[in-house]
């Protein structure tokens, strides 16, 4: 579980990709949790893509339920 948290942490940027304003550690935690945040400086919406289990190669549960 520790490896999962470290991989999620690496995906979170430390600055706004639009204006370069540095994100506080608390903003980085919110971004890692909610996967979306608005920059306080330029009001740019930072949205992180969520990789679903089906894209990772895991079983697709929704299709299994539809066929049963």
Protein Blocks (a to p, Z undefined) as FASTA:
>chain_A
ZZmmmmmmmmpcfbdfklopacdfklmmmmmmnopacdfklopacddddddfklnopacf
klmmmmZZ
